[in-house]
Amino acid sequence: MNDLELRRKYFEMFERNELPFLECKRCGFRFYYPRIICPRCKSSDIELKVSSGLGKIFAMTRIHKKDGNIITYGIVELSEGFRMYSNIIEDENKKADINESVKVVFIEINKMKYPAFKVI
C-alpha cells in the first residue's frame, strides 16, 4: 500500500465513523498519522486497525477568537496507546480538562467527515 492509498483508507473509515490507527507488526508501535513506514523501527510491515475511540486529554489549549468563539484543541491519548492532535468539543455542561475522558465523534466540514473528541 502506498501513501496515497493509505490516506484514502483513512477518509473511507472516517465516513463510516471509524477512527483508524496503525500498528507495526515488527516492533508493536502504534501511531495515528498515516505513514507507510513505522516511525520507531522503520519497518514497512504495518497493519491498519480501528480504535475504540476512547481516550483521555493529554494536553490542550483554548484559542479565544476575536468574534468571541473559543476553539479547544489538544492531544488525545487513546486507550490503544497512540496520541493524536484533535479538536475537542465542549459544551456548557462538559468542559474539557487534562486527563478528562473523551470519545471520538465525527464532524462534517465541507462535506467530509473528520474526527474530533467530546468530553464524556
Secondary structure by P-SEA (a helix, b strand, c coil): ccaaaaaaaaaaaaaaccccccccccccccccccccccccccccbbbbbbbccccccccbbbbbccccbbbbbbcccccccbbbbbbbbbcccccccccbbbbbbbbbcccbbbbbcccc
